[in-house]
Amino acid sequence: MRKSRYSEEQIIAILKEAEHGKVTEVIRRHGIAQKTYYNWKAKYGGLEVSEARRLKALEEENRRLKKLVANQALDIALLKELLGKDS
């Protein structure tokens, strides 16, 4: 996945700025697409910076745990296959 040009702090600041002004002016000034703005709003709307950091940490932990589970499932499948052939 492509890394964003904006940090979570910057995204939240842009969203808060848009709450107090016209959305079209804010997205034009920051050079973001309307779809990007609404995707950010869906993900970060109403969050504070500390909450966004926590969300990012939880997403990273979730990604790591999913990878662990996938590796264990492959190991189990391999062991079952080996045991099935030897019997």
C-alpha positions, 0 to 999 in steps of 0.5 A: 500500500502506498504511504500517505503524504500526510501524517495522521496529525495533519489529516486530523488538522485538515478535517477540523479545518474543513469543519469550520470552513468550506470543504471545497476550499480546504481540499483545493488548498491542500491539494487533495481529492474530494474522495480522499477527503471523504475517505479520511473523514470516514476513518478519522472523523471525530478522532483526536491525535492520540486516538489516531495514533492508537488506531494505527498501533492497533491496525499494525498489531492486527496485521502482525497477528493475522500474519502469525495465524496464516503462518501457523495455518500453513504449518498445520496444513504441512504437518497434516500432509506429512503425517497423512503420507507416512501413515 
